[in-house]
């Protein structure tokens, strides 16, 4: 019981952190299942939950609104959320855009960042179906993608196990102003 109580304290701290970022993470907490608690895998789940909540609070800087009815937001930066050098990230971004062009996809630039601006990643808004976007993201070792359909923003897990697609709300509410 002590382990579970400590674990629940850890989840509470993650909740507070997410809440401070102005995202109601109660939806995130539904993913911390009893199974994870019973198997003792929860500390790993707490780290994943923290990442997931960070992804939920991201905002987007764009120079042009996409004209696509649905699109994915993809990046090649920081594979599996492991920070790498700016040089490596720029190279990966260049390779991703070349791959997309060769495959015939149209896209626009986007910067995904934290609300406080301390973290930012270059990416693209690309007109492709969601399953293809997830395959591309997996090749670039990304934990999740953002998906926009009919103006609604979704967070879609790719490599981050234990999560389900989550609606974040109106896409325009996540644009940097």
Protein Blocks (a to p, Z undefined) as FASTA:
>chain_A
ZZmmmmmmmmmmmmmmmmmnopafklmmmmmcfklmmnopmmmmmmmmmmmmmmmmpccd
dfbdcfbfbdcdddfehghhiacdfklmmmmmmmmmmmmmmnopacdddddddfklpacc
ddddddddfklmmmmmmmnopabdcddeehiacdddfklghiacddebjfklmpcZZ
